[in-house]
Amino acid sequence: MPSLKGSCLCGQVTIEVHGEIECAIHCHCSMCRKAHGAQFASFGVVRSENIVIRSSGTIRKYRSSPTATRTFCECCGSNIEWIDHEGEFNRGRVSFSLGLLDTECVIKSELHFCVPNDR
């Protein structure tokens, strides 16, 4: 499988994904909505050995809950990762913002979390 490439809005952070994106997670929780400024946040889940994230020192971390940290570019504010410290997505995997990708891709599996009852 060819590698997927992407970057943050200002280009200070770049990513390369080698191998398959296991699934897309679309989270509708209030924290993800606020962090992404949208109705939900979309993350790709990959094995940690299949992603390379490069930065010129602009990645910052925010501990948004006792179990999760979010990373973002301090220059442009683009979301980079959602790091789960205790749940199923911390076991050898990385959840990265799908909006970073510049390369088109097809993701076979999608999951929606925290969807309000009225949607």
Backbone hydrogen bonds, N-H to C=O, Kabsch-Sander energy under -0.5 kcal/mol:
donor,donor_aa,acceptor,acceptor_aa,energy
4,L,17,V,-2.7
6,G,15,I,-1.9
7,S,100,L,-2.1
8,C,13,V,-2.2
14,T,54,R,-2.3
15,I,6,G,-2.4
16,E,52,V,-1.9
17,V,4,L,-2.7
18,H,16,E,-0.5
18,H,50,N,-3.3
19,G,17,V,-0.5
22,E,20,E,-0.7
22,E,45,V,-2.2
23,C,45,V,-0.8
24,A,109,S,-2.6
25,I,43,F,-3.1
26,H,24,A,-0.5
26,H,111,L,-3.1
27,C,25,I,-0.6
27,C,41,A,-2.6
28,H,113,F,-2.5
33,R,29,C,-2.4
34,K,30,S,-2.3
35,A,31,M,-2.8
36,H,32,C,-2.1
37,G,33,R,-1.4
38,A,33,R,-1.3
41,A,27,C,-2.4
43,F,25,I,-2.9
43,F,41,A,-0.5
44,G,96,F,-3.0
45,V,23,C,-2.5
46,V,44,G,-0.5
46,V,94,V,-2.3
48,S,92,G,-2.7
50,N,47,R,-2.4
51,I,48,S,-1.0
52,V,16,E,-2.5
54,R,14,T,-2.9
54,R,52,V,-0.5
56,S,12,Q,-1.1
60,R,72,F,-3.0
62,Y,70,R,-2.6
64,S,62,Y,-1.3
64,S,68,A,-0.6
65,S,68,A,-1.5
68,A,65,S,-0.7
69,T,83,I,-2.2
70,R,62,Y,-3.0
71,T,81,E,-2.2
72,F,60,R,-2.1
73,C,78,S,-2.2
74,E,58,T,-3.1
77,G,73,C,-2.2
80,I,71,T,-2.9
81,E,71,T,-0.6
82,W,95,S,-2.4
83,I,69,T,-3.7
84,D,82,W,-0.6
85,H,67,T,-3.6
85,H,83,I,-0.6
86,E,67,T,-0.6
90,N,87,G,-1.4
91,R,88,E,-0.8
92,G,90,N,-1.6
94,V,46,V,-2.9
95,S,82,W,-0.6
96,F,44,G,-2.5
96,F,94,V,-0.6
97,S,80,I,-2.4
98,L,42,S,-2.2
99,G,42,S,-0.5
100,L,97,S,-1.7
101,L,98,L,-1.5
102,D,5,K,-3.0
103,T,5,K,-1.6
108,K,106,V,-0.5
111,L,24,A,-2.8
113,F,26,H,-2.3
119,R,116,P,-1.6
